[in-house]
Amino acid sequence: MVREISVLELKARRDRGESPLVLDVREEWEVQLASIPGVVHVPMNQVPARLAEFARDAETIVMCHAGGRSMRVAQYLSNQGFTNVANLAGGIAAWSDEVDATVPQY
């Protein structure tokens, strides 16, 4: 079972200077509409081919629009031997609602 992290928890951790890898698996057009600074963008369909770019033991928080695609990717990463994976609950939509209202909703 992949754990979930709230957007408020991620914000608090980033404010404390922590820097987990945040992997945004949305499509390019979605990232153009709304994004969070400092995340790594890899569209969901490219993740399998790009696994070697990421450390399997590094904390990896996967995000998408609302949390569905990112949960599937987080489960996939876990099945591929990634040992510290979490899903960002609510995705960029929750980030806009709860953390930064300047991030556009779509």
N, CA, C and O atoms as a GROMACS GRO file, in nm:
protein
  424
    1MET      N    1   0.084  -0.119   0.000
    1MET     CA    2   0.000   0.000   0.000
    1MET      C    3   0.089   0.126   0.000
    1MET      O    4   0.178   0.139   0.084
    2VAL      N    5   0.064   0.215  -0.092
    2VAL     CA    6   0.140   0.340  -0.102
    2VAL      C    7   0.080   0.441  -0.005
    2VAL      O    8  -0.041   0.460   0.000
    3ARG      N    9   0.166   0.506   0.071
    3ARG     CA   10   0.118   0.608   0.164
    3ARG      C   11   0.083   0.735   0.088
    3ARG      O   12   0.129   0.757  -0.024
    4GLU      N   13   0.002   0.817   0.152
    4GLU     CA   14  -0.033   0.946   0.094
    4GLU      C   15   0.021   1.057   0.184
    4GLU      O   16   0.032   1.041   0.306
    5ILE      N   17   0.053   1.168   0.122
    5ILE     CA   18   0.098   1.287   0.192
    5ILE      C   19   0.004   1.401   0.151
    5ILE      O   20  -0.030   1.414   0.033
    6SER      N   21  -0.036   1.482   0.247
    6SER     CA   22  -0.124   1.594   0.215
    6SER      C   23  -0.043   1.709   0.157
    6SER      O   24   0.078   1.718   0.176
    7VAL      N   25  -0.112   1.798   0.086
    7VAL     CA   26  -0.044   1.914   0.031
    7VAL      C   27   0.007   2.004   0.143
    7VAL      O   28   0.112   2.068   0.129
    8LEU      N   29  -0.065   2.011   0.253
    8LEU     CA   30  -0.020   2.093   0.366
    8LEU      C   31   0.107   2.035   0.428
    8LEU      O   32   0.196   2.110   0.468
    9GLU      N   33   0.115   1.902   0.436
    9GLU     CA   34   0.237   1.840   0.488
    9GLU      C   35   0.355   1.866   0.395
    9GLU      O   36   0.464   1.898   0.441
   10LEU      N   37   0.333   1.852   0.264
   10LEU     CA   38   0.441   1.879   0.168
   10LEU      C   39   0.486   2.024   0.180
   10LEU      O   40   0.607   2.051   0.181
   11LYS      N   41   0.393   2.118   0.188
   11LYS     CA   42   0.427   2.260   0.201
   11LYS      C   43   0.509   2.283   0.327
   11LYS      O   44   0.610   2.353   0.323
   12ALA      N   45   0.467   2.226   0.438
   12ALA     CA   46   0.539   2.244   0.565
   12ALA      C   47   0.681   2.188   0.556
   12ALA      O   48   0.776   2.249   0.605
   13ARG      N   49   0.694   2.073   0.495
   13ARG     CA   50   0.825   2.011   0.481
   13ARG      C   51   0.916   2.095   0.392
   13ARG      O   52   1.034   2.113   0.422
   14ARG      N   53   0.862   2.147   0.282
   14ARG     CA   54   0.942   2.233   0.194
   14ARG      C   55   0.981   2.362   0.267
   14ARG      O   56   1.092   2.412   0.249
   15ASP      N   57   0.890   2.415   0.348
   15ASP     CA   58   0.920   2.536   0.425
   15ASP      C   59   1.032   2.512   0.525
   15ASP      O   60   1.107   2.604   0.558
   16ARG      N   61   1.045   2.388   0.574
   16ARG     CA   62   1.152   2.352   0.668
   16ARG      C   63   1.284   2.325   0.596
   16ARG      O   64   1.385   2.297   0.661
   17GLY      N   65   1.283   2.332   0.464
   17GLY     CA   66   1.406   2.310   0.389
   17GLY      C   67   1.425   2.168   0.341
   17GLY      O   68   1.529   2.136   0.282
   18GLU      N   69   1.328   2.081   0.365
   18GLU     CA   70   1.337   1.944   0.315
   18GLU      C   71   1.311   1.947   0.164
   18GLU      O   72   1.238   2.031   0.113
   19SER      N   73   1.373   1.853   0.094
   19SER     CA   74   1.357   1.855  -0.051
   19SER      C   75   1.337   1.715  -0.109
   19SER      O   76   1.422   1.664  -0.182
   20PRO      N   77   1.223   1.652  -0.075
   20PRO     CA   78   1.196   1.524  -0.140
   20PRO      C   79   1.174   1.546  -0.290
   20PRO      O   80   1.132   1.654  -0.332
   21LEU      N   81   1.202   1.445  -0.368
   21LEU     CA   82   1.174   1.453  -0.511
   21LEU      C   83   1.023   1.453  -0.529
   21LEU      O   84   0.955   1.362  -0.484
   22VAL      N   85   0.971   1.556  -0.594
   22VAL     CA   86   0.829   1.561  -0.627
   22VAL      C   87   0.820   1.539  -0.778
   22VAL      O   88   0.868   1.620  -0.857
   23LEU      N   89   0.758   1.429  -0.815
   23LEU     CA   90   0.748   1.386  -0.954
   23LEU      C   91   0.608   1.416  -1.006
   23LEU      O   92   0.510   1.356  -0.962
   24ASP      N   93   0.598   1.509  -1.100
   24ASP     CA   94   0.470   1.550  -1.159
   24ASP      C   95   0.449   1.468  -1.285
   24ASP      O   96   0.524   1.481  -1.381
   25VAL      N   97   0.345   1.383  -1.285
   25VAL     CA   98   0.324   1.291  -1.396
   25VAL      C   99   0.213   1.337  -1.491
   25VAL      O  100   0.162   1.259  -1.572
   26ARG      N  101   0.175   1.464  -1.480
   26ARG     CA  102   0.072   1.517  -1.571
   26ARG      C  103   0.129   1.540  -1.711
   26ARG      O  104   0.250   1.534  -1.732
   27GLU      N  105   0.041   1.566  -1.804
   27GLU     CA  106   0.081   1.594  -1.941
   27GLU      C  107   0.138   1.737  -1.950
   27GLU      O  108   0.110   1.821  -1.865
   28GLU      N  109   0.216   1.762  -2.053
   28GLU     CA  110   0.281   1.892  -2.071
   28GLU      C  111   0.180   2.007  -2.070
   28GLU      O  112   0.205   2.110  -2.009
   29TRP      N  113   0.066   1.989  -2.138
   29TRP     CA  114  -0.032   2.098  -2.143
   29TRP      C  115  -0.085   2.131  -2.004
   29TRP      O  116  -0.118   2.246  -1.976
   30GLU      N  117  -0.094   2.031  -1.917
   30GLU     CA  118  -0.142   2.055  -1.780
   30GLU      C  119  -0.039   2.134  -1.699
   30GLU      O  120  -0.074   2.225  -1.623
   31VAL      N  121   0.087   2.099  -1.718
   31VAL     CA  122   0.194   2.169  -1.648
   31VAL      C  123   0.200   2.315  -1.693
   31VAL      O  124   0.229   2.404  -1.613
   32GLN      N  125   0.171   2.340  -1.821
   32GLN     CA  126   0.169   2.477  -1.871
   32GLN      C  127   0.058   2.559  -1.806
   32GLN      O  128   0.072   2.680  -1.786
   33LEU      N  129  -0.053   2.493  -1.773
   33LEU     CA  130  -0.165   2.563  -1.710
   33LEU      C  131  -0.140   2.594  -1.563
   33LEU      O  132  -0.172   2.703  -1.516
   34ALA      N  133  -0.084   2.498  -1.492
   34ALA     CA  134  -0.068   2.511  -1.347
   34ALA      C  135   0.048   2.424  -1.302
   34ALA      O  136   0.057   2.307  -1.339
   35SER      N  137   0.137   2.482  -1.221
   35SER     CA  138   0.250   2.402  -1.174
   35SER      C  139   0.298   2.452  -1.038
   35SER      O  140   0.263   2.561  -0.994
   36ILE      N  141   0.378   2.368  -0.975
   36ILE     CA  142   0.441   2.399  -0.847
   36ILE      C  143   0.591   2.410  -0.874
   36ILE      O  144   0.647   2.323  -0.940
   37PRO      N  145   0.656   2.514  -0.824
   37PRO     CA  146   0.800   2.528  -0.847
   37PRO      C  147   0.879   2.411  -0.787
   37PRO      O  148   0.843   2.356  -0.683
   38GLY      N  149   0.987   2.375  -0.855
   38GLY     CA  150   1.079   2.278  -0.800
   38GLY      C  151   1.041   2.133  -0.812
   38GLY      O  152   1.096   2.048  -0.743
   39VAL      N  153   0.947   2.103  -0.900
   39VAL     CA  154   0.910   1.962  -0.920
   39VAL      C  155   0.973   1.912  -1.050
   39VAL      O  156   1.013   1.991  -1.135
   40VAL      N  157   0.981   1.781  -1.063
   40VAL     CA  158   1.035   1.718  -1.184
   40VAL      C  159   0.917   1.668  -1.265
   40VAL      O  160   0.835   1.591  -1.215
   41HIS      N  161   0.908   1.711  -1.390
   41HIS     CA  162   0.797   1.671  -1.476
   41HIS      C  163   0.837   1.554  -1.565
   41HIS      O  164   0.930   1.566  -1.646
   42VAL      N  165   0.767   1.443  -1.550
   42VAL     CA  166   0.782   1.328  -1.639
   42VAL      C  167   0.640   1.277  -1.665
   42VAL      O  168   0.579   1.220  -1.575
   43PRO      N  169   0.588   1.296  -1.786
   43PRO     CA  170   0.453   1.247  -1.814
   43PRO      C  171   0.439   1.098  -1.780
   43PRO      O  172   0.532   1.019  -1.799
   44MET      N  173   0.323   1.062  -1.731
   44MET     CA  174   0.296   0.926  -1.684
   44MET      C  175   0.345   0.820  -1.783
   44MET      O  176   0.406   0.721  -1.742
   45ASN      N  177   0.318   0.838  -1.911
   45ASN     CA  178   0.353   0.735  -2.009
   45ASN      C  179   0.503   0.724  -2.033
   45ASN      O  180   0.548   0.629  -2.097
   46GLN      N  181   0.583   0.821  -1.983
   46GLN     CA  182   0.729   0.815  -2.000
   46GLN      C  183   0.801   0.758  -1.879
   46GLN      O  184   0.920   0.730  -1.885
   47VAL      N  185   0.729   0.740  -1.768
   47VAL     CA  186   0.792   0.695  -1.645
   47VAL      C  187   0.867   0.562  -1.662
   47VAL      O  188   0.982   0.554  -1.620
   48PRO      N  189   0.807   0.458  -1.723
   48PRO     CA  190   0.881   0.330  -1.733
   48PRO      C  191   1.016   0.344  -1.804
   48PRO      O  192   1.114   0.280  -1.764
   49ALA      N  193   1.021   0.424  -1.908
   49ALA     CA  194   1.145   0.439  -1.985
   49ALA      C  195   1.248   0.524  -1.912
   49ALA      O  196   1.366   0.524  -1.948
   50ARG      N  197   1.206   0.597  -1.810
   50ARG     CA  198   1.297   0.691  -1.743
   50ARG      C  199   1.328   0.653  -1.598
   50ARG      O  200   1.380   0.735  -1.522
   51LEU      N  201   1.298   0.530  -1.561
   51LEU     CA  202   1.321   0.485  -1.423
   51LEU      C  203   1.466   0.504  -1.378
   51LEU      O  204   1.490   0.537  -1.262
   52ALA      N  205   1.561   0.485  -1.468
   52ALA     CA  206   1.702   0.492  -1.432
   52ALA      C  207   1.744   0.633  -1.388
   52ALA      O  208   1.850   0.650  -1.328
   53GLU      N  209   1.661   0.734  -1.416
   53GLU     CA  210   1.693   0.871  -1.377
   53GLU      C  211   1.672   0.896  -1.228
   53GLU      O  212   1.713   1.000  -1.176
   54PHE      N  213   1.608   0.802  -1.160
   54PHE     CA  214   1.567   0.825  -1.022
   54PHE      C  215   1.625   0.720  -0.928
   54PHE      O  216   1.632   0.602  -0.963
   55ALA      N  217   1.666   0.764  -0.809
   55ALA     CA  218   1.721   0.673  -0.709
   55ALA      C  219   1.606   0.596  -0.643
   55ALA      O  220   1.508   0.655  -0.598
   56ARG      N  221   1.620   0.464  -0.638
   56ARG     CA  222   1.514   0.380  -0.584
   56ARG      C  223   1.495   0.396  -0.434
   56ARG      O  224   1.390   0.360  -0.382
   57ASP      N  225   1.595   0.451  -0.364
   57ASP     CA  226   1.582   0.468  -0.219
   57ASP      C  227   1.552   0.613  -0.178
   57ASP      O  228   1.534   0.640  -0.059
   58ALA      N  229   1.547   0.705  -0.274
   58ALA     CA  230   1.518   0.844  -0.242
   58ALA      C  231   1.368   0.862  -0.219
   58ALA      O  232   1.286   0.795  -0.283
   59GLU      N  233   1.333   0.952  -0.128
   59GLU     CA  234   1.191   0.979  -0.109
   59GLU      C  235   1.136   1.042  -0.237
   59GLU      O  236   1.188   1.142  -0.286
   60THR      N  237   1.029   0.983  -0.288
   60THR     CA  238   0.967   1.028  -0.412
   60THR      C  239   0.819   1.050  -0.386
   60THR      O  240   0.748   0.957  -0.348
   61ILE      N  241   0.773   1.172  -0.407
   61ILE     CA  242   0.631   1.204  -0.392
   61ILE      C  243   0.576   1.228  -0.532
   61ILE      O  244   0.623   1.317  -0.603
   62VAL      N  245   0.477   1.150  -0.570
   62VAL     CA  246   0.421   1.157  -0.705
   62VAL      C  247   0.294   1.241  -0.702
   62VAL      O  248   0.210   1.225  -0.613
   63MET      N  249   0.281   1.331  -0.800
   63MET     CA  250   0.162   1.418  -0.807
   63MET      C  251   0.103   1.421  -0.948
   63MET      O  252   0.172   1.398  -1.047
   64CYS      N  253  -0.027   1.452  -0.954
   64CYS     CA  254  -0.094   1.474  -1.082
   64CYS      C  255  -0.201   1.581  -1.059
   64CYS      O  256  -0.183   1.669  -0.976
   65HIS      N  257  -0.311   1.573  -1.131
   65HIS     CA  258  -0.416   1.674  -1.117
   65HIS      C  259  -0.494   1.657  -0.988
   65HIS      O  260  -0.511   1.752  -0.912
   66ALA      N  261  -0.543   1.536  -0.963
   66ALA     CA  262  -0.627   1.514  -0.844
   66ALA      C  263  -0.583   1.394  -0.759
   66ALA      O  264  -0.640   1.371  -0.652
   67GLY      N  265  -0.484   1.318  -0.805
   67GLY     CA  266  -0.432   1.209  -0.724
   67GLY      C  267  -0.450   1.069  -0.778
   67GLY      O  268  -0.393   0.974  -0.724
   68GLY      N  269  -0.528   1.053  -0.884
   68GLY     CA  270  -0.553   0.919  -0.939
   68GLY      C  271  -0.437   0.864  -1.019
   68GLY      O  272  -0.388   0.755  -0.992
   69ARG      N  273  -0.393   0.940  -1.118
   69ARG     CA  274  -0.279   0.895  -1.200
   69ARG      C  275  -0.154   0.879  -1.115
   69ARG      O  276  -0.079   0.783  -1.130
   70SER      N  277  -0.133   0.975  -1.025
   70SER     CA  278  -0.013   0.969  -0.942
   70SER      C  279  -0.014   0.847  -0.851
   70SER      O  280   0.092   0.790  -0.824
   71MET      N  281  -0.131   0.806  -0.802
   71MET     CA  282  -0.137   0.686  -0.720
   71MET      C  283  -0.097   0.564  -0.802
   71MET      O  284  -0.025   0.477  -0.753
   72ARG      N  285  -0.143   0.557  -0.927
   72ARG     CA  286  -0.105   0.444  -1.013
   72ARG      C  287   0.046   0.443  -1.037
   72ARG      O  288   0.109   0.338  -1.033
   73VAL      N  289   0.104   0.560  -1.062
   73VAL     CA  290   0.249   0.569  -1.083
   73VAL      C  291   0.324   0.534  -0.954
   73VAL      O  292   0.424   0.463  -0.958
   74ALA      N  293   0.276   0.582  -0.841
   74ALA     CA  294   0.340   0.551  -0.713
   74ALA      C  295   0.339   0.401  -0.687
   74ALA      O  296   0.438   0.345  -0.641
   75GLN      N  297   0.227   0.335  -0.716
   75GLN     CA  298   0.219   0.190  -0.700
   75GLN      C  299   0.316   0.120  -0.796
   75GLN      O  300   0.382   0.023  -0.758
   76TYR      N  301   0.323   0.168  -0.919
   76TYR     CA  302   0.416   0.113  -1.017
   76TYR      C  303   0.560   0.125  -0.966
   76TYR      O  304   0.636   0.029  -0.971
   77LEU      N  305   0.597   0.245  -0.918
   77LEU     CA  306   0.733   0.265  -0.868
   77LEU      C  307   0.762   0.171  -0.752
   77LEU      O  308   0.870   0.112  -0.744
   78SER      N  309   0.667   0.158  -0.662
   78SER     CA  310   0.683   0.067  -0.549
   78SER      C  311   0.707  -0.076  -0.598
   78SER      O  312   0.792  -0.147  -0.545
   79ASN      N  313   0.631  -0.117  -0.698
   79ASN     CA  314   0.647  -0.252  -0.756
   79ASN      C  315   0.780  -0.269  -0.828
   79ASN      O  316   0.827  -0.381  -0.847
   80GLN      N  317   0.843  -0.156  -0.868
   80GLN     CA  318   0.972  -0.161  -0.936
   80GLN      C  319   1.089  -0.150  -0.837
   80GLN      O  320   1.205  -0.138  -0.879
   81GLY      N  321   1.060  -0.155  -0.709
   81GLY     CA  322   1.166  -0.155  -0.609
   81GLY      C  323   1.196  -0.021  -0.545
   81GLY      O  324   1.292  -0.009  -0.469
   82PHE      N  325   1.116   0.080  -0.574
   82PHE     CA  326   1.132   0.208  -0.507
   82PHE      C  327   1.078   0.192  -0.365
   82PHE      O  328   0.965   0.147  -0.345
   83THR      N  329   1.159   0.228  -0.266
   83THR     CA  330   1.127   0.193  -0.128
   83THR      C  331   1.065   0.305  -0.046
   83THR      O  332   1.020   0.281   0.066
   84ASN      N  333   1.062   0.428  -0.099
   84ASN     CA  334   1.012   0.541  -0.020
   84ASN      C  335   0.926   0.630  -0.109
   84ASN      O  336   0.964   0.742  -0.143
   85VAL      N  337   0.810   0.577  -0.148
   85VAL     CA  338   0.721   0.645  -0.242
   85VAL      C  339   0.593   0.688  -0.172
   85VAL      O  340   0.538   0.614  -0.089
   86ALA      N  341   0.545   0.807  -0.207
   86ALA     CA  342   0.417   0.855  -0.155
   86ALA      C  343   0.339   0.921  -0.267
   86ALA      O  344   0.396   0.966  -0.367
   87ASN      N  345   0.208   0.925  -0.250
   87ASN     CA  346   0.119   0.993  -0.343
   87ASN      C  347   0.078   1.126  -0.281
   87ASN      O  348   0.046   1.132  -0.162
   88LEU      N  349   0.078   1.233  -0.361
   88LEU     CA  350   0.030   1.362  -0.312
   88LEU      C  351  -0.122   1.364  -0.322
   88LEU      O  352  -0.178   1.375  -0.431
   89ALA      N  353  -0.187   1.353  -0.208
   89ALA     CA  354  -0.334   1.346  -0.203
   89ALA      C  355  -0.395   1.474  -0.259
   89ALA      O  356  -0.362   1.584  -0.216
   90GLY      N  357  -0.484   1.458  -0.355
   90GLY     CA  358  -0.554   1.572  -0.413
   90GLY      C  359  -0.481   1.645  -0.523
   90GLY      O  360  -0.540   1.727  -0.593
   91GLY      N  361  -0.351   1.616  -0.539
   91GLY     CA  362  -0.273   1.672  -0.649
   91GLY      C  363  -0.269   1.824  -0.654
   91GLY      O  364  -0.284   1.893  -0.553
   92ILE      N  365  -0.248   1.874  -0.774
   92ILE     CA  366  -0.236   2.019  -0.795
   92ILE      C  367  -0.366   2.091  -0.761
   92ILE      O  368  -0.363   2.208  -0.721
   93ALA      N  369  -0.479   2.023  -0.775
   93ALA     CA  370  -0.607   2.085  -0.739
   93ALA      C  371  -0.612   2.116  -0.590
   93ALA      O  372  -0.655   2.224  -0.550
   94ALA      N  373  -0.566   2.021  -0.507
   94ALA     CA  374  -0.563   2.044  -0.362
   94ALA      C  375  -0.460   2.151  -0.327
   94ALA      O  376  -0.481   2.231  -0.236
   95TRP      N  377  -0.347   2.152  -0.400
   95TRP     CA  378  -0.245   2.254  -0.375
   95TRP      C  379  -0.305   2.393  -0.396
   95TRP      O  380  -0.284   2.483  -0.316
   96SER      N  381  -0.381   2.408  -0.504
   96SER     CA  382  -0.446   2.536  -0.534
   96SER      C  383  -0.549   2.571  -0.427
   96SER      O  384  -0.557   2.687  -0.385
   97ASP      N  385  -0.627   2.473  -0.383
   97ASP     CA  386  -0.731   2.496  -0.282
   97ASP      C  387  -0.674   2.528  -0.144
   97ASP      O  388  -0.725   2.616  -0.075
   98GLU      N  389  -0.569   2.457  -0.104
   98GLU     CA  390  -0.525   2.460   0.036
   98GLU      C  391  -0.394   2.533   0.062
   98GLU      O  392  -0.367   2.574   0.175
   99VAL      N  393  -0.310   2.548  -0.043
   99VAL     CA  394  -0.177   2.604  -0.021
   99VAL      C  395  -0.157   2.736  -0.094
   99VAL      O  396  -0.115   2.835  -0.034
  100ASP      N  397  -0.186   2.739  -0.224
  100ASP     CA  398  -0.154   2.856  -0.306
  100ASP      C  399  -0.265   2.882  -0.407
  100ASP      O  400  -0.270   2.820  -0.513
  101ALA      N  401  -0.353   2.974  -0.372
  101ALA     CA  402  -0.468   3.003  -0.458
  101ALA      C  403  -0.429   3.070  -0.590
  101ALA      O  404  -0.512   3.083  -0.680
  102THR      N  405  -0.302   3.113  -0.603
  102THR     CA  406  -0.259   3.171  -0.730
  102THR      C  407  -0.234   3.063  -0.836
  102THR      O  408  -0.221   3.095  -0.954
  103VAL      N  409  -0.226   2.936  -0.794
  103VAL     CA  410  -0.211   2.825  -0.890
  103VAL      C  411  -0.349   2.804  -0.953
  103VAL      O  412  -0.446   2.776  -0.882
  104PRO      N  413  -0.359   2.817  -1.085
  104PRO     CA  414  -0.490   2.807  -1.150
  104PRO      C  415  -0.553   2.669  -1.135
  104PRO      O  416  -0.485   2.566  -1.134
  105GLN      N  417  -0.685   2.669  -1.124
  105GLN     CA  418  -0.763   2.546  -1.129
  105GLN      C  419  -0.797   2.518  -1.275
  105GLN      O  420  -0.813   2.610  -1.355
  106TYR      N  421  -0.807   2.390  -1.310
  106TYR     CA  422  -0.849   2.355  -1.445
  106TYR      C  423  -0.926   2.226  -1.443
  106TYR      O  424  -0.970   2.179  -1.548
   0.00000   0.00000   0.00000
